[in-house]
Amino acid sequence: MKIIENTTEFYIEEKTAAAIGKFDGFHRGHQKLLGQLRQQQEMGLKSVIFTFVPSPAAFFSKSPVRELSTIEEKRRIFEKAGVDYLIEYPFYQEIADMEPEVFVKEVLVDRLCAKCVVAGEDVSFGKKGAGNYQLLQKLAPDCGYQVLLIEKVSYKGQEVSSSYVREEVRKGNMELAAHLLGTPYQVGGEIIHGRQLGRTIGMPTVNLLPPSEKLLPPKGVYYSYVSLPGREEIKHPSITNIGTKPTVDNRCVMGVETYIYDFDEDVYGEELEVYLLKFKRPEMCFDGVDALKRQMAKDIEEGKIWHLCR
């Protein structure tokens, strides 16, 4: 996969099928769209995912925007899916003010060489998001591309969207989030040295600090599994705490701490993916380390039983 980033000055010389979107979370609706893109790929067109960096929502927001998928996570998803080109188009005020007709002709047609545009019903682009599916259809004959409309995916009568997934993650409804995504919600990052309290009490854990833009579920303990780079097919059962460790730490830094069952490898410095399966209990502040140790032992034992019964 070729990644084109940090520039608006590029030209793809091969005929392409392009999909525009934020692709946050890469839920079942996105997967349906990608399936259509693959079909066009099989017919001889190069596949293109076009997305803005930062996203328009993040650009216009006055406060930090937490997203389901980081840039690195999206890259891994599209690489694995066999996408030919990923365009991370820089978003700034001049781009935000571009008329939608100009965007179609100068970006989709001239730069992407699009012969097919795969779009959802709610696709939007151009100044104030005025560009939509109807405009794509209107301009198609003169611009030499076809438009494929991807109908929405629904679950129990509700449209599957990034907003829907985000809402469920914020609630800690990890099982529903997994159904909407087609895979458990993941949090990744480099394994770092913690305070090693777990090791001193016989319950060694691995710690990671997720990217600041990553949306985390509520503080608490979750049943989980983890995977390591190059060994993604191996799912190590685990139990994970998301929070600030109130009993032993007063720094209020959000972290992800995971106890991996029957695992004793030295993995410091490696990248870890933690998949959150089910919320167990909220984060708690204990009277001391002994009380924390008892609760950790209880959580670990109950987690082991839960994994065995899955």
Backbone hydrogen bonds, N-H to C=O, Kabsch-Sander energy under -0.5 kcal/mol:
donor,donor_aa,acceptor,acceptor_aa,energy
2,K,84,D,-2.9
3,I,1,M,-0.5
4,I,2,K,-0.5
4,I,86,L,-2.7
5,E,3,I,-0.6
6,N,88,E,-0.8
10,F,8,T,-1.1
12,I,111,R,-3.1
13,E,11,Y,-0.6
16,T,113,C,-2.1
17,A,46,K,-2.9
18,A,116,C,-2.9
19,A,48,V,-2.3
20,I,118,V,-0.7
21,G,50,F,-2.1
25,G,23,F,-0.6
28,R,180,L,-2.3
31,Q,27,H,-2.2
32,K,28,R,-1.8
33,L,29,G,-1.8
34,L,30,H,-2.5
35,G,31,Q,-1.7
36,Q,32,K,-1.4
37,L,33,L,-1.8
38,R,34,L,-2.3
39,Q,35,G,-1.6
40,Q,36,Q,-1.7
41,Q,37,L,-1.8
42,E,38,R,-2.2
43,M,39,Q,-0.8
44,G,41,Q,-1.6
45,L,40,Q,-2.1
46,K,15,K,-2.5
48,V,17,A,-2.5
49,I,85,Y,-2.5
50,F,19,A,-3.1
50,F,48,V,-0.6
51,T,49,I,-0.5
51,T,87,I,-2.7
53,V,89,Y,-2.5
59,F,55,S,-2.6
60,F,56,P,-2.4
61,S,57,A,-1.1
66,R,64,P,-0.6
67,E,213,E,-3.4
74,K,70,T,-2.4
75,R,71,I,-2.4
76,R,72,E,-2.0
77,I,73,E,-2.2
78,F,74,K,-2.6
79,E,75,R,-2.4
80,K,76,R,-2.3
81,A,77,I,-1.7
82,G,78,F,-0.5
82,G,79,E,-1.2
83,V,78,F,-2.2
84,D,47,S,-0.5
85,Y,47,S,-2.2
86,L,2,K,-2.6
87,I,49,I,-3.2
87,I,85,Y,-0.5
88,E,4,I,-2.9
88,E,86,L,-0.7
89,Y,51,T,-2.4
89,Y,87,I,-1.0
91,F,53,V,-1.5
92,Y,90,P,-0.6
95,I,92,Y,-0.5
96,A,92,Y,-2.5
97,D,93,Q,-1.8
98,M,95,I,-1.3
102,V,99,E,-0.5
103,F,99,E,-2.1
104,V,100,P,-2.3
105,K,101,E,-2.1
106,E,102,V,-3.2
107,V,102,V,-0.5
107,V,103,F,-1.9
108,L,103,F,-1.7
109,V,104,V,-2.3
110,D,105,K,-1.7
111,R,106,E,-0.7
112,L,107,V,-2.3
113,C,109,V,-0.8
114,A,108,L,-2.3
115,K,16,T,-3.2
116,C,16,T,-1.2
117,V,146,Q,-2.8
118,V,18,A,-2.9
118,V,116,C,-0.5
119,A,117,V,-0.6
119,A,148,L,-2.6
121,E,150,I,-0.8
123,V,120,G,-1.6
125,F,131,G,-1.2
127,K,98,M,-2.5
128,K,96,A,-0.5
129,G,126,G,-2.5
130,A,127,K,-1.9
131,G,125,F,-3.0
136,L,132,N,-2.1
137,Q,133,Y,-2.2
138,K,134,Q,-2.3
139,L,135,L,-2.4
140,A,136,L,-1.1
143,C,139,L,-2.1
144,G,140,A,-1.6
145,Y,140,A,-1.3
146,Q,115,K,-1.9
148,L,117,V,-2.6
149,L,147,V,-0.6
150,I,119,A,-2.8
151,E,149,L,-0.6
155,Y,158,Q,-2.8
158,Q,155,Y,-1.7
160,V,153,V,-3.2
161,S,159,E,-0.6
165,V,161,S,-2.2
166,R,162,S,-2.8
167,E,163,S,-2.2
168,E,164,Y,-1.9
169,V,165,V,-2.4
170,R,166,R,-2.3
171,K,167,E,-1.2
172,G,168,E,-0.8
172,G,169,V,-0.9
173,N,168,E,-2.5
174,M,172,G,-2.0
177,A,173,N,-2.3
178,A,174,M,-2.2
179,H,175,E,-1.6
180,L,176,L,-2.2
181,L,177,A,-2.1
182,G,178,A,-2.0
183,T,178,A,-0.6
185,Y,276,L,-0.6
187,V,274,V,-2.5
189,G,272,L,-1.6
191,I,270,E,-3.1
192,I,207,N,-2.9
194,G,192,I,-0.5
200,T,196,Q,-1.4
201,I,197,L,-1.3
202,G,199,R,-1.2
203,M,198,G,-3.7
206,V,258,T,-2.8
207,N,192,I,-0.8
208,L,256,V,-2.1
209,L,190,E,-0.7
214,K,211,P,-1.9
215,L,67,E,-2.7
220,G,242,I,-2.4
221,V,281,R,-3.0
222,Y,240,T,-3.3
223,Y,278,K,-2.5
224,S,238,S,-2.4
225,Y,275,Y,-1.6
226,V,236,H,-2.0
227,S,273,E,-1.9
231,R,228,L,-2.3
234,I,231,R,-1.9
235,K,233,E,-0.6
236,H,226,V,-2.5
236,H,234,I,-0.7
238,S,224,S,-2.5
239,I,259,Y,-2.1
240,T,222,Y,-3.1
241,N,257,E,-3.3
242,I,220,G,-3.0
242,I,240,T,-0.5
243,G,241,N,-0.5
243,G,255,G,-2.0
248,V,245,K,-0.8
249,D,245,K,-2.2
254,M,252,C,-0.6
255,G,243,G,-2.4
256,V,208,L,-2.4
257,E,241,N,-2.7
258,T,206,V,-3.0
259,Y,239,I,-2.9
260,I,258,T,-0.6
261,Y,237,P,-1.9
261,Y,259,Y,-0.5
263,F,260,I,-0.8
267,V,265,E,-0.8
269,G,191,I,-1.8
270,E,267,V,-2.2
272,L,189,G,-2.8
273,E,227,S,-2.3
274,V,187,V,-2.7
274,V,272,L,-0.5
275,Y,225,Y,-3.2
275,Y,273,E,-0.5
276,L,185,Y,-2.9
276,L,274,V,-0.6
277,L,223,Y,-2.7
277,L,275,Y,-0.6
278,K,223,Y,-1.4
280,K,221,V,-3.4
281,R,221,V,-1.2
283,E,219,K,-0.8
286,F,284,M,-0.6
292,L,288,G,-2.0
293,K,289,V,-2.8
294,R,290,D,-2.1
295,Q,291,A,-2.1
296,M,292,L,-2.7
297,A,293,K,-2.4
298,K,294,R,-2.0
299,D,295,Q,-2.9
300,I,296,M,-2.7
301,E,297,A,-2.2
302,E,298,K,-2.5
303,G,299,D,-2.5
304,K,300,I,-2.2
305,I,301,E,-1.8
306,W,302,E,-2.3
307,H,303,G,-2.7
308,L,304,K,-2.0
309,C,305,I,-1.7
310,R,306,W,-0.6
310,R,307,H,-1.0
